[in-house]
Amino acid sequence: MKDKLIPSIIIISFIIIFFIFYKGLQETNIYTPKPEIKKDIPIFSGVKFDSKENVNSSEIFNSNKFYLLNIWASWCVPCRQEHSYLMRLSENNKVILIGLNYKDNFNNAQNFLIKLGNPYETILLDEDGTISIEWGAYGVPETFLIHKNKIVAKYIGPLNEKLINEINSIIK
């Protein structure tokens, strides 16, 4: 009897362990945050890129216009890829572009804007990344479309032609 019981317990144990590992491999480990739409924008204080002047978010986002907050950095390759789209979008007077320079060297960021152009009406510094965290960002580039102090849309990754068309259809 003992001779048959021990092999049966071992086989059942291996089946249970196999089943646990199999189920674990089928579930993804990658965390992808869900964009929160119609969420109030965070209230924060920041420093302006060009003047080093302190500013509150209520001074920036204070009208019923559409705003596009773009989190970028000079060291970010996808930020370079999306920059021409931001330059085109900056020509649209229905949206105000706000830049949030994320954990960047000031001189590198300045050279980036000189070389590629500055699409932003206002740029804020986020030297330690805390403002980006308050917005719910977890990388660069990320872009938030804002209207009436609410996040209308969130775009993770670089903007492209399809997303620019989507933004233009929302701000009409």
Disulfide bonds with the S-S distance in Angstrom:
Cys76-Cys79 2.46
